[in-house]
Amino acid sequence: MTRRFLFVLGSARTDGNTELLARRAAEQLPPDVEQEWIRLAEHPLPDFVDIRHDGGPVQAPTDDTVKRLLDATLAATDVVIASPVYWYSLSGLTKRYLDYWSDWLRVPGADFRATMAGRTLWGVSVLAEEEEVVADPLVGTLNNSAAYMKMRFGGVLLGNGSARGDVLKDERALSRAKTFFAQDAALARFPHETGN
């Protein structure tokens, strides 16, 4: 299967620090790896309504945005959640996208969980705080989501910045970006170290 990276951009602004860092990491991917970039702010999902316990079956999505995101997610071998740290966790746009995974688990014919099992979930995030521990809730959300879906967890590439472009001054983050996706080989050899 051809490697296909889906970059889900969860920032409320265009070309923010998180996107800049994600693009730096993506530059290191081999040329034969396919990439798709979806900016959630430009493809807003409807409010999520949890109908799991209403008794009726979950229908295949009819909303164009929901269908596009479901199809792109299913087609990806690697899903990269690129969300800045907002109030110590994921952005609202990103959280809504993950909320839809609950629905997609039940869409007839999608086999969402079985399809995603064994694929890799990554994170890229930039925070304004110097202490990276502040991002622990975001990292935990992605790690636990990967574990629940039986996906591999590639980890989270963290950077520092507040004003637009600040992350480009974070030499440590830029250095990590050069090898971030290269750790995939290690994940394959030592999956127990990913928390899954």
C-alpha positions in Angstrom: 0.0 0.0 0.0 1.3 3.5 -0.9 2.0 5.6 2.1 -0.5 8.4 2.3 -0.3 11.1 4.9 -3.4 13.1 5.9 -2.5 16.4 7.6 -5.5 17.7 9.6 -4.9 21.3 10.3 -6.9 22.4 13.4 -5.7 26.0 13.9 -8.2 28.8 13.6 -5.6 30.9 11.6 -3.9 30.2 8.3 -0.1 29.6 8.2 0.1 29.5 12.0 3.0 28.1 13.9 1.6 24.6 14.1 1.1 24.4 10.4 4.6 25.9 9.7 6.1 23.2 11.9 4.0 20.4 10.3 5.1 21.6 6.8 8.8 21.5 7.9 8.4 17.9 9.1 6.5 17.0 5.9 9.3 18.3 3.8 11.4 15.3 5.0 9.0 12.7 3.7 10.1 10.7 0.7 8.8 12.0 -2.7 6.7 8.8 -3.2 4.7 9.5 -0.1 1.3 11.0 -0.9 0.2 14.0 1.1 -3.3 15.5 1.6 -3.8 18.7 3.7 -7.2 19.7 5.0 -7.7 22.9 6.9 -10.6 22.3 9.3 -11.4 26.1 9.5 -12.1 26.0 5.7 -14.2 22.9 5.9 -16.2 23.4 9.1 -18.0 20.3 10.4 -21.6 20.6 11.6 -22.2 20.4 15.3 -21.6 16.9 16.5 -24.8 15.1 17.7 -24.3 11.9 19.6 -27.1 9.5 18.5 -25.4 6.2 19.6 -28.2 5.4 22.1 -31.2 6.7 20.2 -32.0 3.3 18.9 -31.8 4.0 15.2 -28.9 3.0 12.9 -26.2 5.5 12.0 -26.5 6.5 8.4 -23.7 7.1 5.9 -22.8 10.8 6.0 -24.6 13.0 3.5 -22.9 16.3 4.4 -20.1 17.0 1.9 -17.6 18.0 4.5 -18.2 15.0 6.8 -18.0 12.7 3.8 -14.8 14.3 2.5 -13.1 14.0 5.9 -14.3 10.4 6.4 -13.1 9.4 3.0 -9.7 11.2 3.5 -9.3 9.6 6.9 -10.0 6.1 5.6 -7.6 6.6 2.7 -4.7 7.6 4.9 -2.0 5.3 6.2 -0.9 8.1 8.5 -3.1 10.7 10.1 -1.3 13.8 11.4 -3.3 15.9 13.8 -1.8 19.4 13.6 -3.4 21.4 16.4 -2.0 24.2 18.5 -2.4 23.9 22.3 -5.6 25.8 23.1 -6.4 25.8 26.8 -4.0 22.9 27.5 -5.5 20.6 24.9 -6.7 20.3 21.3 -8.4 23.1 19.4 -12.1 23.0 19.2 -12.0 22.4 15.5 -9.7 19.4 16.1 -11.8 18.0 18.9 -14.9 18.2 16.7 -13.1 16.2 14.0 -12.2 13.5 16.6 -15.8 13.5 17.9 -16.9 12.4 14.5 -14.8 9.3 14.8 -17.5 8.1 17.3 -20.1 8.3 14.5 -17.7 6.8 11.9 -17.3 3.7 14.0 -20.9 2.9 13.3 -21.3 3.9 9.6 -22.4 0.8 7.7 -19.7 -0.5 5.4 -17.0 1.9 6.6 -15.4 -0.6 8.9 -13.7 2.5 10.4 -12.0 0.9 13.4 -10.8 -2.2 11.5 -9.5 0.0 8.6 -7.6 2.3 10.9 -6.1 -0.4 13.1 -2.4 -0.7 12.4 -2.1 2.7 10.8 -0.3 5.6 12.5 -1.6 8.6 14.4 0.8 11.5 14.7 0.6 14.9 16.4 2.2 18.3 15.7 1.6 21.2 18.1 3.0 24.5 19.1 2.4 26.1 22.5 3.3 29.4 23.9 4.6 28.0 27.2 8.3 27.1 27.6 7.4 23.9 29.7 6.3 21.2 27.3 4.5 19.4 30.1 1.7 21.9 29.5 0.9 20.0 26.4 0.4 16.7 28.3 -3.4 16.7 27.9 -3.1 17.1 24.2 -0.5 14.3 23.9 -2.7 12.1 26.2 -5.7 12.6 24.0 -3.9 11.5 20.9 -2.1 8.6 22.5 -5.3 7.3 24.1 -7.2 7.7 20.8 -4.6 5.8 19.0 -4.7 3.0 21.6 -8.5 2.8 21.4 -8.4 2.5 17.6 -5.5 0.0 17.7 -3.4 2.5 15.8 0.2 3.0 16.3 1.1 6.3 18.0 3.9 8.2 16.4 4.2 10.8 19.1 3.8 14.5 19.1 6.3 17.0 17.6 6.2 20.0 19.9 7.4 23.5 19.2 7.3 26.9 21.0 5.8 30.1 19.7 3.0 32.6 20.0 3.2 35.3 17.3 2.9 34.1 13.7 6.3 32.6 12.6 7.8 32.3 16.1 8.3 28.6 15.8 10.8 29.2 13.0 13.1 30.6 15.8 12.8 27.3 17.8 15.9 25.5 16.6 15.1 22.5 18.8 11.7 22.0 17.2 13.1 22.5 13.7 15.8 20.0 14.4 13.3 17.4 15.6 11.1 18.1 12.6 13.9 16.8 10.3 13.6 13.2 11.8 10.1 13.2 13.3 8.4 11.0 10.6 11.6 8.9 10.2 10.8 7.3 13.6 8.2 5.2 11.8 10.7 2.4 11.3 11.3 2.2 15.0 7.6 2.1 15.7 7.3 -1.0 13.5 10.1 -2.7 15.4 9.1 -1.7 18.9 5.3 -1.1 18.9 5.1 -1.7 22.6 6.9 1.6 23.2 4.1 3.6 21.6 1.5 2.9 24.3 -0.5 0.6 22.0 
